[in-house]
Amino acid sequence: MPDDLWPSNFADANFTTPATILKQQAALLGEKTKQLVTGQVVPQTTGNLFVHSFYIAAPTLGYKYELFQVHHGINFYPLTFKYLNTSSQLRSEAELKDKLKEIFASEHTLNVVHSILAQVRS
């Protein structure tokens, strides 16, 4: 049998990925709107990058609106945050959470959510 050269604590790492944070927030949007409007996180990989697109969706209408994208390498930070044709670099989980709080409270996002809710209810 070959020598095991891997560290014994290999599986002990406990990271919160950007995708996990986005999925948690997507679920919370659904809870706040009684599932009439939900968040969806769609992952993909491009070369060595992980790309997560965050959509605001109306499942009953089959409609979704891309609100922003997050791009990162195998290490989560720094990551690139793309929103409304602008990109910014975020260096930590705290910066990502601050940016999400800002985006979710923005007039643009509120308008998107309210407009989709109106379409669902019509």
Backbone torsions as a table, in degrees:
resi	resn	phi	psi	omega
1	MET	NA	138.8	-179.9
2	PRO	-72.7	157.4	175.8
3	ASP	-66.8	138.1	175.7
4	ASP	-87.6	108.7	-176.3
5	LEU	-98.4	1.5	179.2
6	TRP	-79.6	146.0	178.0
7	PRO	-65.3	151.2	-177.3
8	SER	-72.1	-24.0	-178.2
9	ASN	-96.9	23.0	-175.0
10	PHE	-52.9	-40.6	-175.1
11	ALA	-93.4	8.0	-176.5
12	ASP	-82.5	-10.6	-177.5
13	ALA	-61.9	136.8	-178.1
14	ASN	-130.7	83.4	-178.9
15	PHE	-99.4	148.2	169.4
16	THR	-102.3	113.5	-176.6
17	THR	-79.2	156.1	172.5
18	PRO	-55.2	-37.9	179.2
19	ALA	-60.9	-39.6	178.4
20	THR	-62.5	-44.8	179.2
21	ILE	-61.4	-44.7	179.9
22	LEU	-63.7	-42.3	179.7
23	LYS	-65.2	-37.4	177.2
24	GLN	-62.2	-43.5	-179.7
25	GLN	-69.3	-35.5	176.6
26	ALA	-61.5	-43.5	178.9
27	ALA	-64.3	-39.1	179.8
28	LEU	-64.7	-36.1	177.0
29	LEU	-61.2	-43.9	177.8
30	GLY	-59.7	-42.3	178.6
31	GLU	-62.4	-41.3	-177.0
32	LYS	-69.6	-24.1	-177.6
33	THR	-112.0	16.2	-178.5
34	LYS	54.6	37.1	176.7
35	GLN	68.5	9.4	175.8
36	LEU	-70.9	-38.2	174.3
37	VAL	-125.8	131.8	-178.0
38	THR	-127.6	164.9	169.9
39	GLY	-99.5	146.1	175.4
40	GLN	-132.7	135.7	176.1
41	VAL	-113.0	120.2	-178.4
42	VAL	-112.4	113.3	-179.0
43	PRO	-91.4	153.4	170.5
44	GLN	-155.7	165.7	174.2
45	THR	-121.6	143.5	177.0
46	THR	-134.0	107.1	-175.6
47	GLY	60.3	-122.6	179.4
48	ASN	-96.6	11.3	-178.0
49	LEU	-104.4	142.5	168.7
50	PHE	-98.6	130.7	-178.9
51	VAL	-122.2	128.9	178.8
52	HIS	-122.9	115.9	176.8
53	SER	-95.7	130.6	179.3
54	PHE	-104.1	119.7	-179.1
55	TYR	-111.6	146.7	166.3
56	ILE	-101.7	124.7	-168.9
57	ALA	-128.1	152.8	171.6
58	ALA	-117.3	92.2	-175.5
59	PRO	-56.0	-36.5	-177.9
60	THR	-70.2	-19.7	179.2
61	LEU	-102.0	-8.2	-175.6
62	GLY	66.7	30.6	-175.3
63	TYR	-115.5	141.3	172.1
64	LYS	-146.5	146.4	-176.7
65	TYR	-121.7	121.9	178.9
66	GLU	-74.8	118.6	-178.8
67	LEU	-88.9	-44.0	-180.0
68	PHE	-161.8	171.1	174.1
69	GLN	-130.5	150.0	174.2
70	VAL	-123.6	131.7	178.5
71	HIS	-122.7	133.8	174.9
72	HIS	-152.5	160.4	175.9
73	GLY	-86.8	-162.8	-179.0
74	ILE	-61.8	-33.4	169.5
75	ASN	-88.0	134.1	-169.9
76	PHE	-68.1	-31.9	-175.9
77	TYR	-129.3	144.7	2.0
78	PRO	-71.4	156.5	175.9
79	LEU	-126.2	160.7	177.3
80	THR	-102.9	129.5	-179.7
81	PHE	-112.3	118.6	-178.9
82	LYS	-111.4	122.0	-177.1
83	TYR	-147.9	127.3	177.8
84	LEU	49.4	53.2	176.6
85	ASN	61.8	20.7	173.5
86	THR	-127.4	149.8	178.4
87	SER	-120.8	144.2	174.4
88	SER	-139.6	152.6	177.6
89	GLN	-97.8	128.5	177.8
90	LEU	-114.6	131.9	-170.8
91	ARG	-99.0	-6.3	-175.7
92	SER	-157.8	168.4	175.5
93	GLU	-60.6	-39.5	179.3
94	ALA	-62.3	-42.1	178.1
95	GLU	-65.4	-38.4	177.3
96	LEU	-62.4	-46.5	-179.7
97	LYS	-63.3	-39.2	176.8
98	ASP	-63.3	-41.9	179.8
99	LYS	-65.5	-42.9	178.8
100	LEU	-61.7	-43.2	178.7
101	LYS	-59.6	-42.5	178.4
102	GLU	-63.9	-46.1	-177.9
103	ILE	-66.8	-45.2	-177.2
104	PHE	-65.6	-27.8	179.2
105	ALA	-91.9	-2.3	-175.9
106	SER	-69.8	154.5	177.9
107	GLU	-59.5	-38.3	-179.8
108	HIS	-60.6	-50.3	-178.7
109	THR	-64.0	-44.4	179.1
110	LEU	-60.7	-39.4	177.6
111	ASN	-63.5	-42.8	178.4
112	VAL	-61.4	-49.2	-179.0
113	VAL	-62.2	-46.2	-179.9
114	HIS	-63.4	-40.2	179.2
115	SER	-65.4	-42.4	178.6
116	ILE	-66.8	-41.8	177.0
117	LEU	-58.5	-42.5	179.0
118	ALA	-62.2	-40.7	179.7
119	GLN	-65.3	-40.9	179.3
120	VAL	-63.6	-39.7	-175.4
121	ARG	-80.8	-12.6	-176.1
122	SER	-78.5	NA	NA
